[in-house]
């Protein structure tokens, strides 16, 4: 255990405290068992270490952070670690990458039940399943989802200015006031294109020239390690999955023809539908369905987008389609906290209430004419007017 303690204390010394994400203040840290799930590379580890440094730094002897993919666990068990930690007065246990530890759900349930004075905070893949019949963690754990930077957070980092969060209703009902307020603080288009290319994953701040390579490393780990581990995906299909991601990135946007696609990339229809479902689960794509349509492993999505615009540039390079890019941004920023569905008229239905058409600055009302609660999310405009809302403004939802 001493080895893990030393590793933790070295890490806590160097954690960057210059920017703390808003999710820090949305989590109910008083709960005894807290789960934070999200895609690899979006900042879960940093969040844990920042919380410790902000709130527990004066009682580090009662705190332990460990990553469950550490070599230490090759020949030692988590239960043994917890027993020793408790014997030494441990109160706060932070477990990173729990999905890497076999039987993690049952073990967390046992720790929760056997050590009532200990708080456990754990992170895991976006594929993390909390509902487990045997362990029944669903009654015990409070689970939060985390995703990459919003445009608002990127702006805050770049300008060292704190920008407010706005609800969707505020943006739709008061956008002429909201966009005026933000434009008085910053010129959004000075940063918007940069965000679309490299602002979603936190490590863009480290070495920008290596950003694409690092994102690709993360994707490879997701496809080659997490999907085979958690969904039994055959690693031999990874190349075909990457080919699929390129097709989605270059589309206008991607409306899947499952039969033609399965023939093109050489996998069966059933396997393809399963993989499309898994890619959405693991936050590499976002699958859209019609309102009321069941979401299942064998349900064909009506449209498919990459999860975020940084992936669009990674897979399509100079072939990024502007319309696809706009819609990818819109879906990514809204789907985190809202239900986004495919629309027969317009592009999207949000929360089964609002209809949106996404386009450039000259986009007209033609597609949504006569509809109630219908809006245009327009790229290339600083200020909105009537039902036309600046696209970038939807980056202030979180």
C-alpha positions in Angstrom: 0.0 0.0 0.0 2.9 2.4 0.8 3.8 2.3 -2.9 0.3 3.5 -3.9 0.3 6.2 -1.3 3.6 7.6 -2.6 2.3 7.5 -6.2 -0.9 9.4 -5.1 1.0 12.1 -3.2 3.3 12.6 -6.2 0.3 13.0 -8.5 -1.5 15.4 -6.2 1.5 17.7 -6.1 1.4 18.4 -9.8 -2.4 18.5 -10.5 -3.3 21.7 -12.5 -5.7 23.9 -10.5 -5.9 26.8 -13.0 -9.3 25.6 -14.3 -11.9 23.6 -12.5 -14.9 22.3 -14.5 -18.4 23.1 -13.5 -19.3 19.5 -12.9 -17.2 19.8 -9.7 -20.0 21.8 -8.2 -22.8 19.7 -9.5 -21.8 16.5 -7.9 -23.2 15.7 -4.4 -19.9 14.8 -2.8 -21.6 14.0 0.5 -23.0 10.7 -1.0 -21.2 7.6 0.2 -20.8 5.9 -3.2 -20.3 8.1 -6.2 -19.7 7.0 -9.8 -18.4 9.2 -12.6 -18.5 7.7 -16.1 -17.4 9.1 -19.4 -15.2 8.5 -22.4 -11.5 8.1 -22.0 -9.5 11.3 -22.2 -12.2 13.8 -21.1 -10.7 14.6 -17.7 -12.2 12.2 -15.0 -8.8 11.7 -13.3 -8.1 15.4 -13.2 -11.5 16.0 -11.6 -10.8 13.5 -8.8 -7.4 14.9 -8.0 -8.7 18.5 -8.1 -11.5 17.6 -5.7 -9.0 16.1 -3.3 -6.7 19.1 -3.5 -9.5 21.6 -3.0 -11.4 19.8 -0.2 -9.2 17.2 1.4 -5.6 18.5 1.2 -5.4 19.1 4.9 -6.3 15.5 5.7 -4.4 13.5 3.1 -3.7 10.7 5.6 -7.3 9.8 5.4 -7.4 9.8 1.5 -6.2 7.4 -1.1 -6.4 7.7 -4.9 -5.5 4.6 -7.0 -6.0 3.6 -10.6 -7.2 0.1 -10.9 -5.1 -0.5 -14.0 -1.9 -0.1 -11.9 0.7 -2.8 -12.0 0.3 -3.1 -8.2 -3.0 -5.0 -8.7 -1.3 -7.7 -10.8 -0.7 -9.7 -7.6 -2.7 -7.9 -4.9 -6.4 -7.5 -4.4 -8.6 -4.4 -4.0 -10.2 -5.9 -0.9 -6.8 -6.3 0.7 -6.0 -2.7 -0.1 -9.3 -1.5 1.4 -8.8 -3.5 4.6 -5.3 -2.1 5.1 -6.5 1.5 4.2 -9.3 1.2 6.8 -6.9 -0.1 9.5 -4.8 3.0 9.0 -7.7 5.4 9.4 -8.7 5.8 5.7 -12.0 7.6 5.1 -12.0 8.7 1.4 -11.2 6.1 -1.3 -10.9 7.3 -4.9 -10.9 4.5 -7.5 -10.0 5.3 -11.1 -10.7 3.0 -14.1 -12.8 0.5 -12.1 -13.9 -1.3 -15.3 -10.3 -2.6 -15.6 -10.8 -4.7 -12.4 -12.6 -8.0 -12.8 -15.7 -8.2 -10.6 -15.5 -4.5 -9.6 -19.3 -4.1 -9.1 -19.6 -6.9 -6.5 -16.4 -5.7 -4.7 -17.7 -2.1 -4.5 -21.0 -3.4 -3.1 -19.0 -5.3 -0.4 -16.8 -2.3 0.4 -20.0 -0.1 0.7 -21.7 -2.6 3.0 -18.7 -3.6 5.1 -17.1 -0.1 5.7 -20.0 2.2 6.5 -17.7 5.1 7.5 -15.7 5.1 4.2 -16.7 7.2 1.1 -15.9 5.7 -2.3 -15.7 7.7 -5.5 -15.0 5.8 -8.6 -14.7 6.5 -12.3 -15.0 4.2 -15.3 -15.6 4.0 -19.0 -18.8 5.4 -20.6 -19.7 1.7 -21.1 -19.8 1.3 -17.3 -22.9 -0.5 -16.2 -24.1 0.3 -12.7 -27.3 -1.7 -12.9 -26.0 -5.1 -11.8 -28.4 -7.8 -10.7 -25.9 -9.6 -8.5 -24.2 -6.6 -6.9 -27.3 -4.3 -7.1 -25.2 -1.1 -7.1 -28.1 0.9 -8.6 -29.6 1.4 -5.1 -26.3 2.4 -3.6 -24.4 4.5 -6.2 -25.1 8.1 -7.4 -23.8 8.2 -10.9 -22.8 11.2 -13.0 -21.9 11.4 -16.6 -19.0 13.6 -17.8 -18.1 14.7 -21.3 -15.5 16.8 -23.0 -15.2 20.6 -22.9 -18.2 22.7 -24.0 -17.5 25.7 -26.1 -18.1 27.8 -23.0 -15.4 25.9 -21.1 -13.0 26.2 -23.9 -13.5 30.0 -24.1 -13.0 30.2 -20.3 -9.7 28.5 -20.6 -8.5 30.5 -23.6 -9.5 33.9 -22.3 -9.2 33.3 -18.5 -12.7 34.7 -18.2 -15.6 33.0 -16.4 -18.7 32.8 -18.7 -22.1 32.0 -17.4 -24.1 28.8 -18.2 -27.5 29.3 -19.8 -30.4 26.9 -19.9 -31.9 25.9 -23.2 -35.0 27.9 -22.4 -32.9 31.0 -21.7 -31.1 30.7 -25.0 -34.3 30.3 -27.0 -36.4 32.9 -25.2 -33.7 35.5 -24.5 -31.0 34.8 -27.1 -30.9 38.5 -28.3 -29.9 39.5 -24.7 -27.6 36.5 -24.1 -25.6 36.8 -27.3 -25.2 40.5 -26.7 -23.9 39.9 -23.2 -21.3 37.3 -24.5 -20.2 39.4 -27.4 -19.5 42.2 -25.0 -17.0 39.9 -23.2 -15.4 38.1 -26.2 -15.6 37.7 -30.0 -16.9 34.1 -30.3 -15.7 33.6 -33.8 -12.1 34.3 -32.8 -12.2 30.9 -31.0 -15.1 28.9 -32.5 -13.1 27.2 -35.4 -10.3 26.4 -33.0 -12.8 24.7 -30.6 -14.3 22.6 -33.5 -10.8 21.4 -34.4 -9.1 20.8 -31.1 -11.1 22.1 -28.1 -13.0 19.1 -26.9 -10.4 17.0 -25.1 -8.6 18.7 -22.1 -5.1 17.7 -23.2 -5.1 20.1 -26.1 -3.5 22.5 -23.7 -0.3 20.4 -23.3 1.2 20.0 -26.8 -1.1 21.1 -29.5 1.1 19.8 -32.3 0.6 16.3 -30.8 -3.1 16.7 -30.3 -4.3 14.5 -33.2 -1.9 11.8 -32.3 -3.0 11.7 -28.7 -6.7 11.6 -29.7 -6.0 8.7 -32.0 -4.1 6.9 -29.2 -7.2 7.3 -27.0 -9.5 6.0 -29.8 -7.2 3.0 -30.3 -7.3 2.2 -26.6 -11.1 2.4 -26.7 -11.4 0.2 -29.8 -8.6 -2.3 -29.0 -9.0 -2.6 -25.2 -12.3 -1.3 -23.9 -14.7 -2.7 -26.6 -13.1 -6.2 -26.5 -13.0 -6.1 -22.7 -16.5 -4.8 -22.1 -18.5 -5.8 -25.2 -16.5 -8.8 -26.5 -15.9 -7.1 -29.8 -13.4 -9.1 -32.0 -10.2 -7.0 -32.3 -9.9 -8.2 -35.9 -12.8 -5.8 -36.7 -11.1 -2.7 -35.4 -9.9 -1.7 -38.9 -13.4 -2.0 -40.3 -14.8 0.1 -37.4 -12.3 2.8 -38.2 -13.3 2.7 -41.8 -16.9 3.2 -40.7 -15.9 6.2 -38.6 -14.3 7.8 -41.7 -17.5 7.2 -43.7 -19.6 8.9 -41.0 -17.1 11.9 -40.8 -17.3 12.6 -44.6 -21.0 12.2 -44.9 -23.6 15.0 -45.3 -24.6 13.9 -42.6 -24.7 10.1 -42.4 -28.0 8.3 -43.0 -27.1 4.6 -42.8 -28.1 2.1 -45.4 -27.3 -0.9 -43.4 -27.4 -3.4 -46.2 -25.1 -1.4 -48.5 -22.8 -0.5 -45.6 -22.4 -4.0 -44.3 -21.5 -5.1 -47.8 -19.0 -2.2 -48.3 -17.0 -2.9 -45.1 -17.5 -6.6 -45.1 -19.4 -7.5 -41.9 -22.9 -8.9 -41.4 -26.0 -6.7 -40.9 -26.5 -7.9 -37.4 -22.8 -7.4 -36.4 -22.9 -3.9 -38.0 -26.0 -2.9 -36.0 -24.4 -4.1 -32.8 -21.2 -2.2 -33.5 -23.1 1.0 -34.3 -24.9 0.6 -30.9 -21.5 0.0 -29.1 -19.9 3.1 -30.8 -22.7 5.3 -29.4 -22.3 3.7 -25.9 -18.6 4.4 -25.8 -19.0 8.0 -27.0 -17.3 7.7 -30.4 -20.6 8.3 -32.2 -24.1 9.7 -31.5 -27.0 7.8 -33.0 -30.3 9.5 -33.6 -33.6 7.8 -33.5 -37.2 9.0 -34.2 -39.3 10.1 -31.2 -40.9 7.1 -29.6 -38.6 4.7 -31.4 -37.1 2.1 -29.1 -33.3 2.2 -28.7 -31.8 -1.3 -28.9 -28.8 -3.1 -30.1 -30.6 -4.1 -33.3 -32.5 -0.9 -34.0 -31.2 1.0 -37.1 -30.5 4.7 -36.3 -32.0 7.3 -38.5 -28.8 9.4 -38.5 -25.3 8.9 -37.1 -22.8 11.6 -36.1 -19.4 11.4 -34.7 -19.5 12.2 -31.0 -17.7 15.6 -31.4 -16.3 17.8 -34.0 -12.6 17.1 -33.1 -13.2 13.5 -34.3 -14.6 14.9 -37.6 -11.3 16.6 -38.4 -9.3 13.5 -37.2 -11.1 11.1 -39.5 -12.1 13.3 -42.5 -9.1 15.7 -42.5 -9.7 18.2 -45.4 -12.9 16.3 -46.4 -15.0 17.6 -43.4 -18.4 18.5 -44.6 -19.5 21.9 -43.2 -23.1 20.8 -42.8 -22.1 17.7 -41.0 -19.8 19.7 -38.7 -22.5 22.1 -37.7 -24.9 19.3 -36.9 -22.3 17.4 -35.0 -21.6 20.4 -32.8 -25.3 21.0 -32.1 -26.0 17.3 -31.2 -22.9 17.1 -29.0 -23.6 20.2 -27.0 -27.4 19.5 -26.5 -27.4 15.7 -26.1 -25.4 15.9 -22.9 -28.4 17.2 -20.9 -31.3 17.0 -23.4 -33.0 14.4 -25.5 -32.2 14.9 -29.2 -34.2 12.9 -31.8 -34.3 12.7 -35.6 -37.0 15.0 -37.2 -39.0 14.2 -40.3 -39.4 18.0 -40.8 -36.4 20.1 -39.8 -33.1 18.5 -38.6 -33.8 17.7 -34.9 -36.5 17.5 -32.2 -35.2 18.3 -28.7 -37.0 17.2 -25.6 -40.0 16.2 -27.9 -40.9 19.9 -27.8 -38.5 22.0 -30.0 -37.7 21.6 -33.7 -34.4 22.8 -35.0 -33.0 23.4 -38.5 -29.2 23.8 -38.5 -27.5 25.7 -41.3 -25.4 28.6 -42.4 -26.0 32.3 -41.9 -28.5 32.5 -44.8 -30.6 29.6 -43.7 -34.3 30.4 -44.2 -37.4 29.2 -42.4 -38.5 27.2 -45.4 -38.1 23.7 -43.8 -39.8 24.7 -40.5 -42.4 27.2 -41.9 -45.7 27.1 -39.9 -44.3 25.0 -37.1 -44.6 25.9 -33.4 -41.5 26.0 -31.2 -39.3 25.9 -34.3 -35.9 27.5 -34.5 -32.9 27.9 -36.8 -29.4 27.3 -35.3 -27.4 29.4 -37.7 -23.6 29.3 -38.1 -21.7 32.5 -39.0 -23.8 35.0 -37.1 -22.8 36.8 -33.9 -26.4 37.9 -33.0 -29.7 36.2 -33.4 -33.0 37.6 -34.5 -36.6 36.2 -33.8 -36.3 32.4 -34.2 -32.8 32.5 -35.6 -30.2 31.6 -32.9 -26.4 31.7 -33.3 -25.2 28.1 -33.4 -22.2 28.9 -31.2 -24.6 29.9 -28.4 -25.6 26.3 -27.8 -22.1 25.8 -26.5 -23.1 27.6 -23.3 -25.4 24.9 -22.0 -22.8 23.4 -19.6 
